[in-house]
Amino acid sequence: MNPSDSTSNRIMELELQLMHLQKDFESLNEVVLDQHRRLEEHQRNIDSLVRKLETGLGDLDERSPEDEKPPHY
């Protein structure tokens, strides 16, 4: 067995492993970016709901119990 062949085979094996690692890295990166986009969307939804809730609670504070009709009317 020629030492050059052994080195060549090792280099080829390393290149194949690197190629697989790069593919895995790109796949994981896409997942992380997708999760980041979803997290931002959820945060926007939460912020919107909080604003609506705060606005709704503000309306409750302005109403007087005398303005409300009893349930039997």
DSSP file (Angstrom, degrees, kcal/mol; ACC not computed):
  #  RESIDUE AA STRUCTURE BP1 BP2  ACC     N-H-->O    O-->H-N    N-H-->O    O-->H-N    TCO  KAPPA ALPHA  PHI   PSI    X-CA   Y-CA   Z-CA
    1    1 A M              0   0    0      0, 0.0     3,-0.0     0, 0.0     0, 0.0   0.000 360.0 360.0 360.0 129.1    0.0    0.0    0.0
    2    2 A N    >>  -     0   0    0      1,-0.1     4,-1.6     2,-0.0     3,-0.7  -0.627 360.0-138.0 -80.5 130.1    1.4    3.3   -1.1
    3    3 A P  H 3> S+     0   0    0      0, 0.0     4,-2.2     0, 0.0     5,-0.2   0.814 105.0  59.9 -58.4 -29.8    1.5    6.0    1.7
    4    4 A S  H 3> S+     0   0    0      2,-0.2     4,-2.5     1,-0.2     5,-0.1   0.884 102.6  51.5 -65.8 -38.2    0.2    8.5   -0.9
    5    5 A D  H <> S+     0   0    0     -3,-0.7     4,-2.7     2,-0.2    -1,-0.2   0.905 109.0  50.8 -64.2 -41.7   -2.9    6.4   -1.4
    6    6 A S  H  X S+     0   0    0     -4,-1.6     4,-2.4     2,-0.2    -2,-0.2   0.922 112.3  45.9 -62.6 -44.9   -3.6    6.3    2.3
    7    7 A T  H  X S+     0   0    0     -4,-2.2     4,-2.5     2,-0.2    -2,-0.2   0.908 112.5  51.0 -64.7 -41.9   -3.2   10.1    2.6
    8    8 A S  H  X S+     0   0    0     -4,-2.5     4,-2.4     1,-0.2    -2,-0.2   0.911 110.9  48.5 -62.4 -42.7   -5.4   10.6   -0.4
    9    9 A N  H  X S+     0   0    0     -4,-2.7     4,-2.6     2,-0.2    -2,-0.2   0.900 111.4  49.9 -64.5 -41.1   -8.1    8.4    1.0
   10   10 A R  H  X S+     0   0    0     -4,-2.4     4,-2.5     2,-0.2    -2,-0.2   0.909 111.3  48.5 -64.4 -41.4   -8.0   10.2    4.4
   11   11 A I  H  X S+     0   0    0     -4,-2.5     4,-2.5     2,-0.2    -2,-0.2   0.920 111.7  49.7 -64.4 -42.7   -8.3   13.6    2.7
   12   12 A M  H  X S+     0   0    0     -4,-2.4     4,-2.2     2,-0.2    -2,-0.2   0.911 111.2  49.2 -62.4 -42.7  -11.2   12.3    0.6
   13   13 A E  H  X S+     0   0    0     -4,-2.6     4,-2.3     1,-0.2    -2,-0.2   0.906 111.5  49.5 -63.8 -42.0  -12.9   11.0    3.8
   14   14 A L  H  X S+     0   0    0     -4,-2.5     4,-2.5     2,-0.2    -2,-0.2   0.889 109.5  51.5 -64.1 -39.6  -12.3   14.3    5.6
   15   15 A E  H  X S+     0   0    0     -4,-2.5     4,-2.4     2,-0.2    -2,-0.2   0.897 109.7  49.9 -64.7 -40.0  -13.8   16.2    2.6
   16   16 A L  H  X S+     0   0    0     -4,-2.2     4,-2.2     2,-0.2    -2,-0.2   0.918 111.3  48.4 -63.8 -43.7  -16.9   14.0    2.6
   17   17 A Q  H  X S+     0   0    0     -4,-2.3     4,-2.5     1,-0.2    -2,-0.2   0.911 111.2  50.5 -62.9 -41.9  -17.3   14.5    6.4
   18   18 A L  H  X S+     0   0    0     -4,-2.5     4,-2.6     2,-0.2    -2,-0.2   0.908 108.3  52.8 -62.2 -42.3  -16.9   18.3    5.9
   19   19 A M  H  X S+     0   0    0     -4,-2.4     4,-2.0     1,-0.2    -1,-0.2   0.913 110.8  46.8 -60.2 -43.5  -19.5   18.3    3.2
   20   20 A H  H  X S+     0   0    0     -4,-2.2     4,-2.5     2,-0.2    -2,-0.2   0.897 111.6  51.3 -65.9 -40.6  -22.0   16.5    5.4
   21   21 A L  H  X S+     0   0    0     -4,-2.5     4,-2.7     2,-0.2    -2,-0.2   0.896 108.9  50.9 -63.6 -39.9  -21.3   18.8    8.3
   22   22 A Q  H  X S+     0   0    0     -4,-2.6     4,-2.4     2,-0.2    -1,-0.2   0.907 110.7  49.0 -64.6 -40.8  -21.8   21.8    6.0
   23   23 A K  H  X S+     0   0    0     -4,-2.0     4,-2.2     2,-0.2    -2,-0.2   0.922 112.7  47.6 -64.2 -43.7  -25.2   20.4    4.9
   24   24 A D  H  X S+     0   0    0     -4,-2.5     4,-2.7     2,-0.2     5,-0.2   0.906 110.9  52.0 -63.3 -41.5  -26.2   19.8    8.5
   25   25 A F  H  X S+     0   0    0     -4,-2.7     4,-2.6     1,-0.2    -2,-0.2   0.925 109.6  48.7 -61.1 -45.5  -25.1   23.3    9.5
   26   26 A E  H  X S+     0   0    0     -4,-2.4     4,-2.0     2,-0.2    -1,-0.2   0.895 111.9  49.5 -62.9 -40.1  -27.2   24.8    6.7
   27   27 A S  H  X S+     0   0    0     -4,-2.2     4,-1.9     2,-0.2    -2,-0.2   0.932 112.8  46.4 -64.2 -45.7  -30.2   22.8    7.7
   28   28 A L  H  X S+     0   0    0     -4,-2.7     4,-2.6     1,-0.2    -2,-0.2   0.886 109.6  54.7 -64.2 -38.5  -29.9   23.7   11.3
   29   29 A N  H  X S+     0   0    0     -4,-2.6     4,-2.5    -5,-0.2    -1,-0.2   0.904 106.7  50.9 -62.1 -41.4  -29.4   27.4   10.4
   30   30 A E  H  X S+     0   0    0     -4,-2.0     4,-2.4     2,-0.2    -1,-0.2   0.896 110.3  49.9 -62.5 -40.4  -32.7   27.3    8.4
   31   31 A V  H  X S+     0   0    0     -4,-1.9     4,-2.6     2,-0.2    -2,-0.2   0.926 111.2  48.4 -63.9 -44.7  -34.5   25.8   11.4
   32   32 A V  H  X S+     0   0    0     -4,-2.6     4,-2.4     1,-0.2    -2,-0.2   0.917 112.2  48.7 -63.5 -43.2  -33.0   28.5   13.7
   33   33 A L  H  X S+     0   0    0     -4,-2.5     4,-2.3     2,-0.2    -1,-0.2   0.902 111.6  49.6 -63.9 -40.6  -34.0   31.3   11.3
   34   34 A D  H  X S+     0   0    0     -4,-2.4     4,-2.5     2,-0.2    -2,-0.2   0.918 111.1  49.3 -63.6 -43.3  -37.5   29.9   11.0
   35   35 A Q  H  X S+     0   0    0     -4,-2.6     4,-2.6     1,-0.2    -2,-0.2   0.891 109.8  52.2 -63.0 -38.9  -37.8   29.7   14.8
   36   36 A H  H  X S+     0   0    0     -4,-2.4     4,-2.3     2,-0.2    -2,-0.2   0.919 109.5  48.7 -63.5 -43.5  -36.6   33.3   15.1
   37   37 A R  H  X S+     0   0    0     -4,-2.3     4,-2.2     2,-0.2    -2,-0.2   0.922 113.0  47.8 -62.0 -44.1  -39.3   34.5   12.6
   38   38 A R  H  X S+     0   0    0     -4,-2.5     4,-2.7     1,-0.2    -2,-0.2   0.907 110.4  51.9 -64.1 -41.3  -42.0   32.6   14.5
   39   39 A L  H  X S+     0   0    0     -4,-2.6     4,-2.4     1,-0.2    -1,-0.2   0.913 109.8  49.0 -62.3 -42.9  -40.8   34.0   17.8
   40   40 A E  H  X S+     0   0    0     -4,-2.3     4,-2.3     2,-0.2    -1,-0.2   0.907 111.4  50.1 -62.8 -41.3  -40.9   37.5   16.4
   41   41 A E  H  X S+     0   0    0     -4,-2.2     4,-2.3     2,-0.2    -2,-0.2   0.920 111.2  48.4 -63.2 -43.8  -44.5   36.9   15.0
   42   42 A H  H  X S+     0   0    0     -4,-2.7     4,-2.6     1,-0.2    -1,-0.2   0.895 110.1  52.2 -63.4 -39.3  -45.6   35.6   18.4
   43   43 A Q  H  X S+     0   0    0     -4,-2.4     4,-2.7     2,-0.2    -1,-0.2   0.901 108.8  50.1 -64.2 -40.4  -44.1   38.6   20.1
   44   44 A R  H  X S+     0   0    0     -4,-2.3     4,-2.3     2,-0.2    -1,-0.2   0.915 111.6  49.0 -62.5 -42.2  -46.0   40.9   17.8
   45   45 A N  H  X S+     0   0    0     -4,-2.3     4,-2.5     2,-0.2    -2,-0.2   0.915 111.7  48.5 -63.4 -42.6  -49.2   39.0   18.5
   46   46 A I  H  X S+     0   0    0     -4,-2.6     4,-2.6     2,-0.2    -2,-0.2   0.930 111.1  50.4 -63.3 -45.3  -48.6   39.2   22.3
   47   47 A D  H  X S+     0   0    0     -4,-2.7     4,-2.3     1,-0.2    -1,-0.2   0.906 111.3  49.2 -59.6 -41.9  -47.8   42.9   22.1
   48   48 A S  H  X S+     0   0    0     -4,-2.3     4,-2.4     2,-0.2    -1,-0.2   0.920 111.7  48.1 -64.0 -44.3  -51.0   43.5   20.1
   49   49 A L  H  X S+     0   0    0     -4,-2.5     4,-2.7     2,-0.2    -2,-0.2   0.885 110.1  52.2 -64.6 -38.5  -53.1   41.5   22.6
   50   50 A V  H  X S+     0   0    0     -4,-2.6     4,-2.9     2,-0.2     5,-0.2   0.925 109.8  48.9 -63.6 -43.7  -51.6   43.4   25.5
   51   51 A R  H  X S+     0   0    0     -4,-2.3     4,-2.4     2,-0.2    -2,-0.2   0.924 112.9  47.7 -61.1 -43.6  -52.4   46.7   23.9
   52   52 A K  H  X S+     0   0    0     -4,-2.4     4,-2.6     2,-0.2    -2,-0.2   0.908 112.9  48.7 -63.6 -41.2  -56.0   45.5   23.3
   53   53 A L  H  X S+     0   0    0     -4,-2.7     4,-2.6     2,-0.2     5,-0.2   0.919 111.6  48.4 -64.6 -44.3  -56.3   44.3   26.9
   54   54 A E  H  X S+     0   0    0     -4,-2.9     4,-1.8     2,-0.2    -2,-0.2   0.892 113.0  48.5 -63.9 -39.0  -54.9   47.5   28.3
   55   55 A T  H  X S+     0   0    0     -4,-2.4     4,-1.7    -5,-0.2    -2,-0.2   0.915 112.2  49.1 -65.8 -42.8  -57.4   49.5   26.1
   56   56 A G  H  X S+     0   0    0     -4,-2.6     4,-1.5     1,-0.2    -2,-0.2   0.889 110.9  49.1 -64.9 -40.2  -60.3   47.3   27.2
   57   57 A L  H  X S+     0   0    0     -4,-2.6     4,-1.7     1,-0.2    -1,-0.2   0.846 106.9  56.5 -68.5 -33.3  -59.4   47.6   30.9
   58   58 A G  H  X S+     0   0    0     -4,-1.8     4,-1.1     1,-0.2    -1,-0.2   0.886 105.3  51.8 -63.8 -38.1  -59.2   51.4   30.5
   59   59 A D  H  X S+     0   0    0     -4,-1.7     4,-0.9     1,-0.2    -1,-0.2   0.870 106.4  54.4 -65.3 -36.6  -62.8   51.4   29.1
   60   60 A L  H  < S+     0   0    0     -4,-1.5     3,-0.5     1,-0.2    -1,-0.2   0.875 104.3  54.5 -65.3 -37.0  -63.9   49.4   32.2
   61   61 A D  H  < S+     0   0    0     -4,-1.7    -1,-0.2     1,-0.2    -2,-0.2   0.829 105.4  53.6 -66.1 -31.7  -62.4   52.0   34.5
   62   62 A E  H  < S+     0   0    0     -4,-1.1    -1,-0.2    -3,-0.2    -2,-0.2   0.715  92.0  89.6 -78.3 -21.2  -64.4   54.8   32.8
   63   63 A R     <  -     0   0    0     -4,-0.9     3,-0.0    -3,-0.5    -3,-0.0  -0.492  69.3-140.7 -80.0 147.4  -67.8   53.0   33.2
   64   64 A S    >>  -     0   0    0     -2,-0.2     3,-1.5     1,-0.1     4,-0.6  -0.833  16.1-128.0-103.4 143.3  -69.9   53.6   36.3
   65   65 A P  G >4 S+     0   0    0      0, 0.0     3,-0.7     0, 0.0    -1,-0.1   0.785 110.1  63.0 -60.6 -24.7  -71.8   50.8   38.0
   66   66 A E  G 34 S+     0   0    0      1,-0.2    -3,-0.0     3,-0.0     0, 0.0   0.762  95.7  59.8 -70.5 -23.3  -74.9   53.0   37.8
   67   67 A D  G <4 S+     0   0    0     -3,-1.5     2,-0.3     2,-0.1    -1,-0.2   0.686  89.8  87.1 -77.5 -17.0  -74.7   53.0   34.0
   68   68 A E  S << S-     0   0    0     -3,-0.7     0, 0.0    -4,-0.6     0, 0.0  -0.629  76.5-129.5 -88.3 140.8  -75.0   49.2   33.8
   69   69 A K        -     0   0    0     -2,-0.3    -2,-0.1     1,-0.1    -1,-0.0  -0.615  29.7-105.8 -83.4 144.9  -78.5   47.5   33.7
   70   70 A P    >   -     0   0    0      0, 0.0     3,-1.8     0, 0.0    -1,-0.1  -0.322  35.9-106.8 -62.9 155.8  -79.2   44.7   36.1
   71   71 A P  T 3  S+     0   0    0      0, 0.0    -2,-0.1     0, 0.0     0, 0.0   0.730 114.1  63.8 -61.9 -22.9  -79.2   41.3   34.5
   72   72 A H  T 3         0   0    0      1,-0.2    -3,-0.0     0, 0.0     0, 0.0   0.507 360.0 360.0 -82.8  -2.1  -83.0   40.9   34.6
   73   73 A Y    <         0   0    0     -3,-1.8    -1,-0.2     0, 0.0    -4,-0.0   0.450 360.0 360.0 -89.6 360.0  -83.7   43.9   32.3
